[in-house]
């Protein structure tokens, strides 16, 4: 018997007295049965610390990669925006020039 077994047995006896056998058994089946082997010791947790440190390092590396990717995407978006602005200026310049030339041609033709 583990240290928890006497307390568990006493709890069952009290539940049986207060609730009856059926209800006591139903309630006890829903309570987890822990043994001393299930409990983690400080030594167990200390063994996990290096693993958690490595996991944290991996998350930091992933975070760095995402930040670099975000920077590259932002740089590409800025370059694309600059190109679009240049194309728009060129389009407006050509369109205005074409309209000006066509207006001059129509004015010349209408004077004849």
C-alpha positions as CSV (number, residue, x, y, z in Angstrom):
1,X,0.0,0.0,0.0
2,X,1.3,3.5,-0.8
3,X,1.0,6.4,1.5
4,X,-2.2,7.6,-0.3
5,X,-4.0,4.2,0.1
6,X,-5.0,4.6,3.7
7,X,-6.4,8.1,3.1
8,X,-8.1,6.8,0.0
9,X,-9.7,3.9,1.9
10,X,-10.8,6.3,4.7
11,X,-12.4,8.6,2.1
12,X,-14.2,5.7,0.6
13,X,-15.5,4.6,4.0
14,X,-16.8,8.1,4.7
15,X,-18.4,8.4,1.3
16,X,-20.0,5.0,1.7
17,X,-21.5,6.1,5.1
18,X,-22.8,9.4,3.7
19,X,-23.8,8.6,0.1
20,X,-24.2,4.8,0.1
21,X,-22.3,2.1,-1.6
22,X,-23.3,2.8,-5.2
23,X,-22.6,6.5,-5.0
24,X,-19.4,6.0,-3.2
25,X,-18.1,3.5,-5.8
26,X,-19.2,5.8,-8.6
27,X,-17.4,8.8,-7.1
28,X,-14.2,6.8,-6.3
29,X,-14.0,5.5,-9.9
30,X,-13.8,9.1,-11.1
31,X,-10.9,10.0,-8.8
32,X,-7.4,9.4,-10.2
33,X,-5.4,6.7,-8.5
34,X,-1.9,8.0,-8.0
35,X,1.0,6.0,-6.7
36,X,4.3,7.3,-5.4
37,X,5.8,6.3,-8.7
38,X,3.5,8.7,-10.5
39,X,4.8,11.7,-8.6
40,X,7.6,13.7,-10.2
41,X,10.5,14.5,-7.9
42,X,12.7,17.6,-8.0
43,X,15.4,15.5,-9.6
44,X,13.0,14.5,-12.4
45,X,12.1,18.1,-13.1
46,X,15.8,19.1,-13.0
47,X,16.4,16.5,-15.7
48,X,13.8,18.2,-17.9
49,X,15.4,21.7,-17.6
50,X,18.0,21.1,-20.3
51,X,15.3,19.8,-22.6
52,X,13.2,22.8,-22.0
53,X,16.2,25.0,-22.6
54,X,16.8,23.3,-26.0
55,X,13.1,23.7,-26.8
56,X,13.3,27.4,-25.9
57,X,16.4,27.8,-28.1
58,X,14.5,26.2,-31.0
59,X,11.6,28.6,-30.5
60,X,14.1,31.5,-30.5
61,X,15.6,30.3,-33.7
62,X,12.2,29.9,-35.3
63,X,11.3,33.4,-34.1
64,X,14.5,34.8,-35.7
65,X,13.7,33.0,-39.0
66,X,10.2,34.4,-39.0
67,X,11.5,37.9,-38.4
68,X,14.0,37.6,-41.3
69,X,11.2,36.3,-43.5
70,X,9.0,39.2,-42.5
71,X,11.8,41.6,-43.2
72,X,12.3,40.1,-46.7
73,X,8.6,40.2,-47.4
74,X,8.4,43.8,-46.3
75,X,11.4,44.7,-48.5
76,X,9.8,43.0,-51.5
77,X,6.5,44.7,-50.9
78,X,8.2,48.1,-50.7
79,X,10.1,47.5,-53.9
80,X,6.9,46.3,-55.6
81,X,5.1,49.5,-54.4
82,X,7.9,51.6,-55.8
83,X,7.7,49.8,-59.2
84,X,3.9,50.3,-59.3
85,X,4.3,54.0,-58.5
86,X,6.9,54.3,-61.3
87,X,4.6,52.5,-63.7
88,X,1.7,54.7,-62.8
89,X,3.7,57.9,-63.4
90,X,4.9,56.5,-66.7
91,X,1.3,55.6,-67.7
92,X,0.0,59.1,-66.7
93,X,2.9,60.8,-68.6
94,X,2.3,58.8,-71.8
95,X,-1.5,59.1,-71.5
96,X,-1.2,62.9,-71.0
97,X,1.3,63.2,-73.9
98,X,-0.8,61.1,-76.2
99,X,-4.0,63.2,-75.4
100,X,-2.0,66.4,-75.9
101,X,-0.7,65.2,-79.3
102,X,-4.2,64.0,-80.4
103,X,-5.8,67.2,-79.3
104,X,-3.2,69.2,-81.4
105,X,-3.8,66.9,-84.4
106,X,-7.6,67.4,-84.2
107,X,-7.2,71.1,-83.7
108,X,-5.0,71.2,-86.8
109,X,-7.4,69.1,-88.8
110,X,-10.4,71.1,-87.8
111,X,-8.8,74.4,-88.9
112,X,-8.3,73.0,-92.5
